[in-house]
Amino acid sequence: MYEVTVRQHFDAAHCLRGYGGRCERLHGHRFEVAVTLAGDRLNEIGILYDFTELKAQLQELLARLDHYSLNEVPPFDSQNPSSENIARFVFQELKARLAGASELLARVQVWESPEAWATYQE
């Protein structure tokens, strides 16, 4: 099994509705996002998926979140912008974008700090 991973970041503010603690107040993070594709076959030139293409897709998607209050950006205007929900959102959006390669999408990880992250995989 081969895996390829790209990692990028975005800066945003959020608050967790109903949390009952400090994180219920508006605060910011530099969110790190890692996307991993996995498969058992390489293409004719010996790669699983083009890093450049995957980075471009992720960058375009994260631009929708960068420097925003996530609580105002769909779908987080109606669901909490937790790291778990952000990871699922990125996974689902990328799955739709990876034409012909969506089956390679293995997992998305989102760090809200160097010590805390969430992972989503189907």
C-alpha positions in Angstrom: 0.0 0.0 0.0 1.3 3.4 -0.9 0.3 6.7 0.8 0.9 10.3 -0.2 0.2 13.2 2.1 0.1 16.9 1.7 -0.2 19.4 4.5 -1.3 23.1 4.4 -2.6 25.6 6.9 -5.2 28.3 7.2 -5.9 30.9 9.9 -9.4 31.4 11.2 -11.5 32.3 14.2 -14.3 30.2 15.7 -16.3 29.5 18.8 -17.9 26.3 19.9 -21.5 26.8 20.5 -22.8 25.0 23.7 -19.2 24.1 24.8 -19.6 25.7 28.3 -16.0 26.8 28.6 -13.4 29.1 27.2 -13.7 27.7 23.7 -17.3 29.0 23.6 -15.7 32.5 23.2 -14.4 33.6 19.9 -10.8 32.7 19.5 -8.4 31.9 16.6 -6.1 29.1 15.4 -3.6 28.4 12.7 -5.3 25.2 11.6 -3.0 22.6 9.9 -4.7 20.2 7.5 -3.1 17.0 6.2 -4.7 15.0 3.4 -3.7 11.4 2.8 -4.4 9.4 -0.3 -3.7 5.6 -0.3 -3.7 3.0 -3.0 -2.0 -0.2 -4.0 -1.2 0.8 -7.6 1.0 3.5 -9.1 0.3 5.1 -12.5 2.4 4.6 -15.6 5.1 7.1 -14.4 5.3 5.6 -10.9 3.2 7.9 -8.8 0.0 7.4 -6.8 -1.3 10.9 -7.3 0.3 14.2 -8.3 1.4 16.2 -5.2 1.1 19.4 -7.1 -2.6 18.7 -8.1 -3.5 17.6 -4.6 -1.9 20.7 -3.0 -3.7 22.9 -5.5 -7.1 21.3 -4.7 -6.5 21.6 -1.0 -5.3 25.2 -1.2 -8.4 26.2 -3.2 -10.7 24.6 -0.7 -8.9 26.1 2.4 -9.1 29.6 0.8 -12.8 29.4 1.5 -12.0 29.2 5.3 -8.8 31.3 5.6 -9.1 34.5 7.6 -12.8 34.1 8.3 -14.9 33.5 11.4 -15.8 29.9 10.7 -19.1 30.3 12.5 -20.3 32.5 9.6 -19.1 30.2 6.8 -21.4 27.3 5.6 -21.7 24.6 6.7 -20.3 26.0 10.0 -23.0 28.6 10.3 -25.3 25.7 11.3 -22.8 23.2 12.8 -20.0 23.7 15.2 -16.7 24.4 13.5 -14.8 21.8 15.6 -11.7 20.2 14.3 -13.7 17.0 13.8 -16.3 18.8 11.7 -13.6 20.6 9.8 -11.9 17.4 9.0 -15.1 15.8 7.7 -15.9 18.9 5.7 -12.5 18.9 4.0 -12.8 15.1 3.3 -16.2 15.4 1.7 -15.3 18.4 -0.4 -12.1 16.9 -1.6 -13.8 13.6 -2.4 -16.1 15.5 -4.8 -13.1 17.3 -6.3 -10.8 14.3 -7.0 -12.3 13.3 -10.3 -11.5 9.7 -11.0 -9.4 9.3 -7.8 -11.9 9.9 -5.0 -11.4 6.2 -3.9 -7.8 7.1 -3.0 -8.9 9.6 -0.3 -7.9 7.8 3.0 -8.1 10.5 5.7 -8.0 14.1 6.6 -6.3 15.4 9.8 -6.8 18.8 11.3 -4.6 20.3 14.0 -5.8 23.2 16.0 -2.6 23.3 17.9 0.7 21.3 17.8 -0.6 19.0 20.5 -4.3 18.5 19.5 -5.8 17.2 16.3 -8.7 15.3 14.9 -8.9 12.7 12.1 -11.7 11.9 9.7 -11.9 8.8 7.5 -14.7 6.9 5.9 
